[in-house]
Amino acid sequence: MNFRDNVDEAARHGVRWFAEPGGSIRDDEVARACHEHGISLVRTGVRLFRH
């Protein structure tokens, strides 16, 4: 969930919390969007992919 539009769309569907790894350059933007929508955001610090 690295983009604000994902948060906006999720809020439209009643999502109340997100868990994400964090570490994106857009973390602050996503956190602000979650706050605006009343969505709880937890950063796990765990990334589950390889390049």
FIROMAR-514926 format. One record per atom (N, C-alpha, C): x, y, z; residue in three letters. Coordinates in nm, 3 decimals. Each point is the difference from the previous one (the first is absolute). Layout:
N
<kese><px>X</px><py>Y</py><pz>Z</pz><residuo>ALA</residuo></kese>
...
***
This chain:
51
<kese><px>0.085</px><py>-0.117</py><pz>0.000</pz><residuo>MET</residuo></kese>
<kese><px>-0.085</px><py>0.117</py><pz>0.000</pz><residuo>MET</residuo></kese>
<kese><px>0.090</px><py>0.124</py><pz>0.000</pz><residuo>MET</residuo></kese>
<kese><px>0.059</px><py>0.026</py><pz>-0.110</pz><residuo>ASN</residuo></kese>
<kese><px>0.096</px><py>0.110</py><pz>-0.006</pz><residuo>ASN</residuo></kese>
<kese><px>-0.058</px><py>0.129</py><pz>-0.053</pz><residuo>ASN</residuo></kese>
<kese><px>-0.127</px><py>0.003</py><pz>-0.028</pz><residuo>PHE</residuo></kese>
<kese><px>-0.058</px><py>0.120</py><pz>-0.060</pz><residuo>PHE</residuo></kese>
<kese><px>-0.127</px><py>0.043</py><pz>0.073</pz><residuo>PHE</residuo></kese>
<kese><px>-0.019</px><py>0.129</py><pz>0.008</pz><residuo>ARG</residuo></kese>
<kese><px>-0.115</px><py>0.056</py><pz>0.069</pz><residuo>ARG</residuo></kese>
<kese><px>-0.132</px><py>-0.048</py><pz>-0.061</pz><residuo>ARG</residuo></kese>
<kese><px>-0.005</px><py>-0.014</py><pz>-0.133</pz><residuo>ASP</residuo></kese>
<kese><px>-0.127</px><py>-0.040</py><pz>-0.062</pz><residuo>ASP</residuo></kese>
<kese><px>-0.046</px><py>-0.138</py><pz>0.047</pz><residuo>ASP</residuo></kese>
<kese><px>0.094</px><py>-0.086</py><pz>0.038</pz><residuo>ASN</residuo></kese>
<kese><px>-0.038</px><py>-0.130</py><pz>0.057</pz><residuo>ASN</residuo></kese>
<kese><px>-0.073</px><py>0.019</py><pz>0.132</pz><residuo>ASN</residuo></kese>
<kese><px>0.045</px><py>0.093</py><pz>0.082</pz><residuo>VAL</residuo></kese>
<kese><px>-0.064</px><py>0.029</py><pz>0.128</pz><residuo>VAL</residuo></kese>
<kese><px>-0.138</px><py>0.059</py><pz>-0.024</pz><residuo>VAL</residuo></kese>
<kese><px>-0.010</px><py>0.095</py><pz>-0.091</pz><residuo>ASP</residuo></kese>
<kese><px>-0.129</px><py>0.062</py><pz>-0.031</pz><residuo>ASP</residuo></kese>
<kese><px>-0.102</px><py>-0.104</py><pz>-0.046</pz><residuo>ASP</residuo></kese>
<kese><px>0.042</px><py>-0.089</py><pz>-0.087</pz><residuo>GLU</residuo></kese>
<kese><px>-0.090</px><py>-0.105</py><pz>-0.052</pz><residuo>GLU</residuo></kese>
<kese><px>-0.039</px><py>-0.097</py><pz>0.110</pz><residuo>GLU</residuo></kese>
<kese><px>0.095</px><py>-0.039</py><pz>0.081</pz><residuo>ALA</residuo></kese>
<kese><px>-0.029</px><py>-0.092</py><pz>0.111</pz><residuo>ALA</residuo></kese>
<kese><px>-0.100</px><py>0.062</py><pz>0.097</pz><residuo>ALA</residuo></kese>
<kese><px>0.016</px><py>0.129</py><pz>0.028</pz><residuo>ALA</residuo></kese>
<kese><px>-0.093</px><py>0.070</py><pz>0.091</pz><residuo>ALA</residuo></kese>
<kese><px>-0.142</px><py>-0.003</py><pz>-0.056</pz><residuo>ALA</residuo></kese>
<kese><px>-0.013</px><py>0.011</py><pz>-0.131</pz><residuo>ARG</residuo></kese>
<kese><px>-0.133</px><py>-0.005</py><pz>-0.063</pz><residuo>ARG</residuo></kese>
<kese><px>-0.069</px><py>-0.134</py><pz>0.026</pz><residuo>ARG</residuo></kese>
<kese><px>0.080</px><py>-0.103</py><pz>0.022</pz><residuo>HIS</residuo></kese>
<kese><px>-0.054</px><py>-0.134</py><pz>0.021</pz><residuo>HIS</residuo></kese>
<kese><px>0.000</px><py>-0.042</py><pz>0.147</pz><residuo>HIS</residuo></kese>
<kese><px>0.024</px><py>0.095</py><pz>0.089</pz><residuo>GLY</residuo></kese>
<kese><px>-0.013</px><py>-0.027</py><pz>0.143</pz><residuo>GLY</residuo></kese>
<kese><px>0.121</px><py>-0.058</py><pz>0.070</pz><residuo>GLY</residuo></kese>
<kese><px>0.115</px><py>0.001</py><pz>-0.065</pz><residuo>VAL</residuo></kese>
<kese><px>0.121</px><py>-0.050</py><pz>0.065</pz><residuo>VAL</residuo></kese>
<kese><px>0.030</px><py>0.088</py><pz>0.122</pz><residuo>VAL</residuo></kese>
<kese><px>0.035</px><py>-0.063</py><pz>0.112</pz><residuo>ARG</residuo></kese>
<kese><px>0.026</px><py>0.074</py><pz>0.124</pz><residuo>ARG</residuo></kese>
<kese><px>0.144</px><py>-0.009</py><pz>0.047</pz><residuo>ARG</residuo></kese>
<kese><px>0.081</px><py>-0.090</py><pz>-0.058</pz><residuo>TRP</residuo></kese>
<kese><px>0.141</px><py>-0.009</py><pz>0.038</pz><residuo>TRP</residuo></kese>
<kese><px>0.082</px><py>-0.057</py><pz>-0.114</pz><residuo>TRP</residuo></kese>
<kese><px>0.128</px><py>0.033</py><pz>0.002</pz><residuo>PHE</residuo></kese>
<kese><px>0.098</px><py>-0.052</py><pz>-0.095</pz><residuo>PHE</residuo></kese>
<kese><px>0.123</px><py>-0.046</py><pz>0.076</pz><residuo>PHE</residuo></kese>
<kese><px>0.060</px><py>-0.108</py><pz>-0.047</pz><residuo>ALA</residuo></kese>
<kese><px>0.134</px><py>-0.040</py><pz>0.045</pz><residuo>ALA</residuo></kese>
<kese><px>0.087</px><py>0.003</py><pz>-0.125</pz><residuo>ALA</residuo></kese>
<kese><px>0.113</px><py>0.067</py><pz>0.008</pz><residuo>GLU</residuo></kese>
<kese><px>0.090</px><py>0.011</py><pz>-0.114</pz><residuo>GLU</residuo></kese>
<kese><px>0.144</px><py>-0.003</py><pz>0.049</pz><residuo>GLU</residuo></kese>
<kese><px>0.092</px><py>-0.033</py><pz>-0.090</pz><residuo>PRO</residuo></kese>
<kese><px>0.139</px><py>-0.011</py><pz>0.043</pz><residuo>PRO</residuo></kese>
<kese><px>0.066</px><py>0.135</py><pz>0.030</pz><residuo>PRO</residuo></kese>
<kese><px>-0.042</px><py>0.106</py><pz>-0.068</pz><residuo>GLY</residuo></kese>
<kese><px>0.068</px><py>0.129</py><pz>0.017</pz><residuo>GLY</residuo></kese>
<kese><px>0.126</px><py>0.004</py><pz>-0.085</pz><residuo>GLY</residuo></kese>
<kese><px>0.066</px><py>0.113</py><pz>-0.001</pz><residuo>GLY</residuo></kese>
<kese><px>0.123</px><py>0.015</py><pz>-0.076</pz><residuo>GLY</residuo></kese>
<kese><px>-0.017</px><py>0.064</py><pz>-0.136</pz><residuo>GLY</residuo></kese>
<kese><px>-0.122</px><py>0.041</py><pz>-0.033</pz><residuo>SER</residuo></kese>
<kese><px>-0.025</px><py>0.066</py><pz>-0.127</pz><residuo>SER</residuo></kese>
<kese><px>0.028</px><py>0.150</py><pz>0.011</pz><residuo>SER</residuo></kese>
<kese><px>0.035</px><py>0.062</py><pz>-0.111</pz><residuo>ILE</residuo></kese>
<kese><px>0.019</px><py>0.145</py><pz>0.002</pz><residuo>ILE</residuo></kese>
<kese><px>-0.132</px><py>0.072</py><pz>0.022</pz><residuo>ILE</residuo></kese>
<kese><px>-0.112</px><py>-0.070</py><pz>-0.016</pz><residuo>ARG</residuo></kese>
<kese><px>-0.132</px><py>0.059</py><pz>0.020</pz><residuo>ARG</residuo></kese>
<kese><px>-0.062</px><py>-0.033</py><pz>0.136</pz><residuo>ARG</residuo></kese>
<kese><px>0.077</px><py>-0.052</py><pz>0.092</pz><residuo>ASP</residuo></kese>
<kese><px>-0.054</px><py>-0.039</py><pz>0.131</pz><residuo>ASP</residuo></kese>
<kese><px>-0.076</px><py>0.113</py><pz>0.068</pz><residuo>ASP</residuo></kese>
<kese><px>0.055</px><py>0.121</py><pz>-0.001</pz><residuo>ASP</residuo></kese>
<kese><px>-0.066</px><py>0.113</py><pz>0.067</pz><residuo>ASP</residuo></kese>
<kese><px>-0.133</px><py>0.034</py><pz>-0.066</pz><residuo>ASP</residuo></kese>
<kese><px>-0.005</px><py>-0.004</py><pz>-0.133</pz><residuo>GLU</residuo></kese>
<kese><px>-0.122</px><py>0.029</py><pz>-0.073</pz><residuo>GLU</residuo></kese>
<kese><px>-0.109</px><py>-0.104</py><pz>0.031</pz><residuo>GLU</residuo></kese>
<kese><px>0.039</px><py>-0.125</py><pz>0.004</pz><residuo>VAL</residuo></kese>
<kese><px>-0.094</px><py>-0.108</py><pz>0.031</pz><residuo>VAL</residuo></kese>
<kese><px>-0.049</px><py>0.012</py><pz>0.144</pz><residuo>VAL</residuo></kese>
<kese><px>0.090</px><py>0.031</py><pz>0.092</pz><residuo>ALA</residuo></kese>
<kese><px>-0.038</px><py>0.016</py><pz>0.141</pz><residuo>ALA</residuo></kese>
<kese><px>-0.099</px><py>0.114</py><pz>0.017</pz><residuo>ALA</residuo></kese>
<kese><px>0.023</px><py>0.112</py><pz>-0.069</pz><residuo>ARG</residuo></kese>
<kese><px>-0.094</px><py>0.113</py><pz>0.007</pz><residuo>ARG</residuo></kese>
<kese><px>-0.138</px><py>-0.040</py><pz>-0.053</pz><residuo>ARG</residuo></kese>
<kese><px>-0.002</px><py>-0.072</py><pz>-0.111</pz><residuo>ALA</residuo></kese>
<kese><px>-0.127</px><py>-0.045</py><pz>-0.057</pz><residuo>ALA</residuo></kese>
<kese><px>-0.073</px><py>-0.092</py><pz>0.097</pz><residuo>ALA</residuo></kese>
<kese><px>0.071</px><py>-0.091</py><pz>0.062</pz><residuo>CYS</residuo></kese>
<kese><px>-0.062</px><py>-0.088</py><pz>0.099</pz><residuo>CYS</residuo></kese>
<kese><px>-0.058</px><py>0.082</py><pz>0.115</pz><residuo>CYS</residuo></kese>
<kese><px>0.075</px><py>0.095</py><pz>0.047</pz><residuo>HIS</residuo></kese>
<kese><px>-0.048</px><py>0.086</py><pz>0.109</pz><residuo>HIS</residuo></kese>
<kese><px>-0.127</px><py>0.076</py><pz>-0.041</pz><residuo>HIS</residuo></kese>
<kese><px>-0.001</px><py>0.054</py><pz>-0.120</pz><residuo>GLU</residuo></kese>
<kese><px>-0.117</px><py>0.074</py><pz>-0.049</pz><residuo>GLU</residuo></kese>
<kese><px>-0.124</px><py>-0.087</py><pz>-0.006</pz><residuo>GLU</residuo></kese>
<kese><px>0.017</px><py>-0.128</py><pz>-0.032</pz><residuo>HIS</residuo></kese>
<kese><px>-0.113</px><py>-0.091</py><pz>-0.014</pz><residuo>HIS</residuo></kese>
<kese><px>-0.031</px><py>-0.077</py><pz>0.129</pz><residuo>HIS</residuo></kese>
<kese><px>0.079</px><py>0.021</py><pz>0.104</pz><residuo>GLY</residuo></kese>
<kese><px>-0.022</px><py>-0.073</py><pz>0.125</pz><residuo>GLY</residuo></kese>
<kese><px>0.041</px><py>-0.146</py><pz>-0.010</pz><residuo>GLY</residuo></kese>
<kese><px>0.095</px><py>-0.029</py><pz>-0.088</pz><residuo>ILE</residuo></kese>
<kese><px>0.049</px><py>-0.137</py><pz>-0.018</pz><residuo>ILE</residuo></kese>
<kese><px>0.127</px><py>-0.017</py><pz>0.083</pz><residuo>ILE</residuo></kese>
<kese><px>0.004</px><py>-0.106</py><pz>0.080</pz><residuo>SER</residuo></kese>
<kese><px>0.120</px><py>-0.031</py><pz>0.077</pz><residuo>SER</residuo></kese>
<kese><px>0.106</px><py>-0.058</py><pz>-0.092</pz><residuo>SER</residuo></kese>
<kese><px>0.124</px><py>0.041</py><pz>0.020</pz><residuo>LEU</residuo></kese>
<kese><px>0.112</px><py>-0.046</py><pz>-0.083</pz><residuo>LEU</residuo></kese>
<kese><px>0.107</px><py>-0.057</py><pz>0.091</pz><residuo>LEU</residuo></kese>
<kese><px>0.039</px><py>-0.125</py><pz>-0.029</pz><residuo>VAL</residuo></kese>
<kese><px>0.108</px><py>-0.066</py><pz>0.074</pz><residuo>VAL</residuo></kese>
<kese><px>0.109</px><py>-0.033</py><pz>-0.101</pz><residuo>VAL</residuo></kese>
<kese><px>0.122</px><py>0.037</py><pz>0.033</pz><residuo>ARG</residuo></kese>
<kese><px>0.115</px><py>-0.033</py><pz>-0.085</pz><residuo>ARG</residuo></kese>
<kese><px>0.073</px><py>-0.118</py><pz>0.062</pz><residuo>ARG</residuo></kese>
<kese><px>0.012</px><py>-0.107</py><pz>-0.076</pz><residuo>THR</residuo></kese>
<kese><px>0.059</px><py>-0.123</py><pz>0.051</pz><residuo>THR</residuo></kese>
<kese><px>0.152</px><py>-0.003</py><pz>-0.009</pz><residuo>THR</residuo></kese>
<kese><px>0.055</px><py>0.074</py><pz>-0.096</pz><residuo>GLY</residuo></kese>
<kese><px>0.144</px><py>-0.005</py><pz>-0.020</pz><residuo>GLY</residuo></kese>
<kese><px>0.046</px><py>-0.126</py><pz>-0.072</pz><residuo>GLY</residuo></kese>
<kese><px>-0.094</px><py>-0.083</py><pz>-0.044</pz><residuo>VAL</residuo></kese>
<kese><px>0.032</px><py>-0.125</py><pz>-0.067</pz><residuo>VAL</residuo></kese>
<kese><px>-0.043</px><py>0.007</py><pz>-0.145</pz><residuo>VAL</residuo></kese>
<kese><px>0.096</px><py>-0.018</py><pz>-0.091</pz><residuo>ARG</residuo></kese>
<kese><px>-0.030</px><py>0.001</py><pz>-0.143</pz><residuo>ARG</residuo></kese>
<kese><px>0.009</px><py>-0.142</py><pz>-0.051</pz><residuo>ARG</residuo></kese>
<kese><px>-0.097</px><py>-0.040</py><pz>-0.082</pz><residuo>LEU</residuo></kese>
<kese><px>-0.009</px><py>-0.140</py><pz>-0.042</pz><residuo>LEU</residuo></kese>
<kese><px>0.017</px><py>-0.017</py><pz>-0.151</pz><residuo>LEU</residuo></kese>
<kese><px>0.099</px><py>0.065</py><pz>-0.056</pz><residuo>PHE</residuo></kese>
<kese><px>0.027</px><py>-0.017</py><pz>-0.141</pz><residuo>PHE</residuo></kese>
<kese><px>0.150</px><py>0.012</py><pz>-0.025</pz><residuo>PHE</residuo></kese>
<kese><px>0.041</px><py>-0.046</py><pz>-0.115</pz><residuo>ARG</residuo></kese>
<kese><px>0.141</px><py>0.011</py><pz>-0.037</pz><residuo>ARG</residuo></kese>
<kese><px>0.009</px><py>0.066</py><pz>-0.137</pz><residuo>ARG</residuo></kese>
<kese><px>0.107</px><py>0.070</py><pz>-0.023</pz><residuo>HIS</residuo></kese>
<kese><px>0.024</px><py>0.063</py><pz>-0.131</pz><residuo>HIS</residuo></kese>
<kese><px>0.090</px><py>-0.089</py><pz>-0.081</pz><residuo>HIS</residuo></kese>
***
